Amino acid sequence: MAFQVRLENFEGPFDLLLGLIAKHRMDVTEVALSRVTDEFVAHIRAMGPEWDLDAATEFLVVAATLLDLKAARLLPVAEVEDEEDLALLEARDLLFARLLQYRAYKRVAALFAERWDGEVLRRPRTVALEPRYARLLPEVVLAVGPERFAELAARAFAPKPRPVVYVDHIHTPPVSVREQAALVAERLGALGEATFGRLVADAESTLVVVARFLALLELYRERALAFEQPLPLEELVVRWVAGAGREVEVTDEFDRPAGGEEGGRT
């Protein structure tokens, strides 16, 4: 049931009232919006618990537009002397544009509803054409052979891979300092000594470089390696001093989450 408006100077559907205002056949200042709102609330209550949420939302949007438009029309009109007056006029034109846009959407929605109702009555043809009509159809010419056509059909009907959402760009994976220490110890045990640049040449990210540097500090604290720098600002050289047969493990201080219990050395 469409919402009907009953005022002193108008009585009819709400959409017709909007159309008259949009065509400037009715002044918005002559419309008692409070009475329109009261009648719409009564209309909603009369529908009971099964009231239309879309209709209520639609009315709120249009009523707010009409209220802004009426407020703009009631303001004193003077000559445009500054940018503020020009902005008020542009705002009023914008409100009219919003009202016209609403009417356009309503008309398109009605057109879609009409087309939908008409297409529901259509039924596909389930039998072959009669010979006299079949001869009128153009001959189908395929540009591909049977093998190529079968390949395309197999590709079209092949199961699609399930979409996978990766979160690597959201959460950076943690880097274990203990694992980096074991890696550095293995390399230095085999090489004897190496520059810091060589030890981090294969690092995938800055976090790996930082973790590998912390691992060097932990190994230095365990007296498993030594640092050498012949001259200031030259490249740092790391030398393994723990011997080939010694296994060195560092603490898990940097691998524990913040606020965790302090672990001992192994």
Secondary structure, DSSP 4 states (H G I P E B T S, - for coil): -PPEEE-SS-EEEHHHHHHHHHTTSS-GGGS-HHHHHHHHHHHHHHTGGG--HHHHHHHHHHHHHHHHHHHHHHSPP----SHHHHHHHHHHHHHHHHHHHHHHHHHHHHHHHHHHHHHHT-----SPPPHHHHTTSPPP--SS-HHHHHHHHHHHHSPPPPP----TTTSPPP--HHHHHHHHHHHHHHHSEEEHHHHTTT-SSHHHHHHHHHHHHHHHHTTSEEEE-SSTTSPPEEEE-S-SS------STTTSPTTPPPP---
